[in-house]
Amino acid sequence: MSQSRFVFVVFCFTAVLIFAVYLRSANDRIFYELCAYYAEQSRLKQELGTKQLLLESLINPAAISQRVDKSNTDD
Amino acid sequence: MMVSFLALGGRCFYLQFFKSKHYIDACSRQQRSYKSRQPQRGVILDCRGRVLAASNKIQIIKAEPRIIDDPKEVSSELAPIIDMGAHVICKLIVDRKDSGHVRIKAGADPCECNLASRIHRGIAVESDWQRHYPMGRLAANIVGFTDPYNRGLEGIELKYDKQLSGSAAENIFFADFRRRPIRLKQQEGTLTNGVGIILTIDSTIQQFARDELMKHYESYEAESAVAVVADPKSGAILAMVSLPDFDPADIGSTDPNNFRSRAITDTYEPGSILKPVVSAIALEAGVVNKTEKIFCENGSYRGTGFGRIGEYRRGFGNLTVREILIKSSNIGMAKIGQRLGKDRLYEGLTLFGFGRRTGIDVPGEVDGLLWPPEKWDGYSVTRIPFGQEICVTTMQLTRAFCILANGGRLVRPFLVRAIVDNNGKITELKRPPPPVGYIIKPEVAEWVVSEALADVVNEGTGKRAQLEKWQVFGKTGTANIARSDARGYSENAYVASFAAGAPADDPAIVVLVSVRKPNRALGKGYTGGVVASPVAAKIIERTLTYLGAQPDRQRQMFARTRNR
């Protein structure tokens, strides 16, 4: 009886340890994923900023006027 | 044995109590690595939210020449990845052998960065902010530019450098023996991105003004040219063009003289363009009335203490104030100046803001020159009324015409409308408080604008500024430039200017165009009426159409219907 109780306690203790290790690694993994997503988000944000600037340089009044002048000259 | 132990104990005591700080510091330095985080510099927008300046993160591939043993091999490996010549990369590395690092390529894409960083430990990738100016030259003189370290050097970038810069933070890491970070230990400071600035400039109006000014600047081979468009009611500057200008993406090859905003930094004797201001001062002071005839001699006016004053064309005989402005009579203005006297003339000009900065939000503004009355002589009181012996900036003249156009109320020109935080929320409105004081009576200002100056365009020197849809008011100016090597004025160098606005009965905009030293030898003309007034007219026409201003006829019909 006492032996099986001892085995049970050891089993529980091991299970708790394994679970703790699992939680710890899950925490690390999720934290890593969060950081990766955060980095990806800022990269996308920067990419969007680049695209926005590109768009601005194409549709601003100076650029449009330049293109209109050019097309008038070509005609 | 005892002595050895005592010596050892003494050494331990010395290290523990006297040198502990030194070793703790050395240990910390060894364990930690520092990485500074630079904030994103704030955006500069025009009044419709179009980007004039913004920062974006770019990836930079760098090399550390000191730890690259074989630059040729590294270069040839790196060349196909970043699409650059191996000899170019090799030259960059070899030429900068002593420096900490050298930039190989700025703006590399993620794939290039990934492959490049694997080649050699002397090749690294770093990200940094880069400033972009999507409008290029269009608003370069207003916005200014930054140096490679993102510090503002000119224009709004310089004036609002502190707000635009934000504040940097530093991350302190535990590092391994190769200084690679293992874990974040602490962060020093708070990373705050710079705030955004919204200007009163409308880039479409700015483009209209630049387009029209550029045509005449080039066709008259002028030395420089300036155009300012302002809202007379608020003082907001809608456009401010200065030629020659510069490309903010290519600062290195630009003449530094082109950086400045000439509308606020360059002064000149305004000439006849000042006449409406002095006429308004005289009408306000009551020394002359609207119907009174002033004898403007027959082309020459001479007297003790003020020498001889001549007209540009012929003599005019008797003229009213309105006719003096239409015909731009110097003698008429000299006589008005004499009636005003130096104290009233000086006081009036000071109230209009001459002789001191307007306080606009761009660095480099100058005061102009208006001597105090104690320094005036007989010449001053007869010359200042037609714009000699006084130096003004284009911005000061713009403000004076805004005052006339808005019924005599004091305005302060401004360029920054608001400051916004990183979420686009307005944190500070920079618009100056609404004007409270009157410099001249509204009826005087209205008469000068809608009667006298409108007739300058209808019948006088400003005929080329007539528009079909709107009644334009304005005044031409052709000012001689004083010689720098001798007394008197140059016979070939002029500043041709035109101050205008429309619609005359309720001005929505005031435009000031000033062209310095148009080439007289071309035979196309050099006066304000020929060189500057067509530019101002075109700017007014395009701007009012763009702003959706109703043509005069429609407005009159609408007013009549409402009255019924």
Chai-1 contact restraints between the chains, C-beta under 6 A:
chainA,res_idxA,chainB,res_idxB,connection_type,confidence,min_distance_angstrom,max_distance_angstrom,comment,restraint_id
A,Q46,B,K57,contact,1.0,0.0,6.0,A-B,restraint_1
A,G49,B,N56,contact,1.0,0.0,6.0,A-B,restraint_2
A,T50,B,N56,contact,1.0,0.0,6.0,A-B,restraint_3
A,L53,B,A54,contact,1.0,0.0,6.0,A-B,restraint_4
A,L53,B,N56,contact,1.0,0.0,6.0,A-B,restraint_5
A,L53,B,H132,contact,1.0,0.0,6.0,A-B,restraint_6
A,L53,B,P134,contact,1.0,0.0,6.0,A-B,restraint_7
A,E56,B,V51,contact,1.0,0.0,6.0,A-B,restraint_8
A,E56,B,P134,contact,1.0,0.0,6.0,A-B,restraint_9
A,S57,B,P134,contact,1.0,0.0,6.0,A-B,restraint_10
A,N60,B,P134,contact,1.0,0.0,6.0,A-B,restraint_11
A,N60,B,M135,contact,1.0,0.0,6.0,A-B,restraint_12
A,P61,B,S203,contact,1.0,0.0,6.0,A-B,restraint_13
A,P61,B,T204,contact,1.0,0.0,6.0,A-B,restraint_14
A,P61,B,Q207,contact,1.0,0.0,6.0,A-B,restraint_15
A,A62,B,M135,contact,1.0,0.0,6.0,A-B,restraint_16
A,A62,B,L138,contact,1.0,0.0,6.0,A-B,restraint_17
A,A62,B,Q207,contact,1.0,0.0,6.0,A-B,restraint_18
A,S65,B,Q207,contact,1.0,0.0,6.0,A-B,restraint_19
